[in-house]
């Protein structure tokens, strides 16, 4: 009887070992297809997203077929995120960053992005939207109580009053570029004229 039991156990174990493993999730631990929001190990997010065409030469900023002149108060620096196509900071306040982002040839993102900018304020005192250069540039100014986060992905925030956002959409032949800076109203009010002049310098190459 014991011999028969041992034989049956051996047969069950042999069958279990020879079973074919179920197919693995193709995204589990492997390379995700482009646009799925993941990056393969060792690869930067910039390799997964759309490629921007940016060139900075002194005060001249070139985007695709468009050229702009940046203010003397802006200092170009290396982008701190792969989601940023270009980045500057203010000479008189290095904590204030001017970010230029690019998401590909997606004109449908213009209105959605403006709404996203508004949603970053828990209370808005004033919102202005102005079209420049025949509608090729849209400037957005928002003032109010800003929901300030320690990082882009953080869910926690602190509300800061008397804040301002200067933002813009610059259209190119390869999709729009989005510019934004946020800071105390007292500081950004002084930058308003320079920001308008930057956008007014729009020209097609």
N, C-alpha and C positions, 0 to 999 in steps of 0.2 A: 504493500500500500504506500509506504514511504517512497519507494522507488518510482511509482506511478505519479505521485504528487510532485516529486522533483522534476520528472520529465515534462509534466504540464507547465510548471513554472519556467523551465528553461525555454520551452516553445514560445510562451507569452513574451518573455524578455527578448527573444530573437526577433519576433514580429515587431515589437515596439522600437527596437534599434534600427530596423530597416525601413521604418515609415518615412515618407518624404516630408520634409519640413514645408509648412505653408509658405507661399510667396510673401516676401517682405514688402513693406510699404516702400515704394520707390523713393519717397522723400525722407525716409527715416535714416539719418546718419549719412545721407548721400548728397549729391549735388541737386539743388532745386532748379527747376527751369527758370529762365529769366522772367522777371516780372512777378514771381511768386512771393517776393518779400524776403528771401533768404539768400545767404551767401555761402559759397563753398569754403571749407576750411582754408585759411591762409589768404583768402581773396578779400579785397576791400569792397564796400558797398558800391563804390563808384563804378566797378566793373559790371555790376548787375543793372544799374540804372542807365538812363539815356546820357549820351555824351554831349556835354556843352562845348561850345566853340568860343572861348574867351581869350582875349589877349590884352594885357595891360602894359602900356608904354608910357611911363611918366603919368601925366594926368589924362591920357587918352585911354578910354575903355572901349574895346571893340567886341561886339556880340554878333556873331554871324555876319549879316550884311549891314549892321548898324554901328554907328560910332557915337560916343558920348564923351563929354569932358567933365571929369570929377573935380569937386572943389579942392582948394588948397588945404582945407581943414580936414580932409580925409587922408588917412594913411593906409596904403594897401598892405595886407598881410596874408599869410598862407591860411586858407580856409581850415577851420577847426573841425569840420564835419564833411564827409563825402557827399552829403546832401546839398552842400553849398558850392556854387560855381565860382563865386568870387566873394571876397570879404575885405572890409575896411574897418578902421576904428577912428574915432574923433581925436584930433590932437589935444583938444582942451579937456577931454574926458575919455580916457582910454577904456573905461568900462562900457561905453556905448559903442555897439557894433553895427555896422551897415552890412547887411547880408544880401547877396544876390543868389537866387535859386533858379534852377531850370529842371523841368519835369518832362521835357520832350515836346513834340509838336501837338500840343493839346490845348487848343483855343477854348475848349469848353470849360477849362479850369478857371477862367478869369473870374466869372461871377461867384463861383464856389469859393475861390480864395479870398475874395473881398468879404464874403460872409464869414469865413473862418477868422479873418482879422478882427471883425466886429465881435465875434464870439469870445475873443480873448479879453474882452472887457466885461466886467460884471455890471457896470453902469456907464453908459456913454453920455457925455455932456453935449458933444457936437461931432458930427460926421460930415465931411465934405468929400465930394467926388468930382474931379475935373478932368476933362479930356483935353489933351494937348497934341500938337503936330497932326492935326486932322484925324484924331482918334487913335493914332498909333501908340500913344502913351496915355495911361490913365493914372492920375495921382489921387491918392486917398489919404485924408488926414482925420485921425480919430483922437478925441480927448475924453478923459473920464477916469474911472477906477479900473486899473489894470490888474489882471490875475497873474501875478509874477510867480514863475516856477524856477526851481533850482536848476532844472534841466528840461530839455524838450519833451522827454518821455515821462517825466514825473507827473503823478496824479495830484500831488499836494501843491498848494499854492497859497500865497499871501496876497491880500488885496492892498494895493497902493493907490492912493488918491493923487489927483493932479498929475496924471501921466499922459503922455502923448505918443502916438504912432505916426510916423511918416512912411508911407508905403507907395509903391507904384508897380504898374505892369507895363513893360516895354515890349512891344510886339516886334518880332523879327520874321524873316522868311522861313525860319525853322522852328516856329513856336514862340510863346511868350517867356520872358524872363521876369522874375518877381523880386522886387527890392523892398527892404523893410529895415527901419531902425526904431527902437523903442526906448524911452527914457523920461525923466522928469520934464514936465511941461516947460519949466523955466529954462532948461537947457536946449530942448528941441525947438522952442520958439525962436531962438537965436539962429538955428540951422535951417529954418523954413525957407528963407530967401535963397540960400545956397542949394537946397534940395530942388527948388523950382528951377533954378538956373541950370542945374545938372540935367534935369529932364528936358528943359527947353533947348539944350544943345544937341538934341536928337537929330541925326542926319543919316541918310542912306548912303552906303559906300558904292 
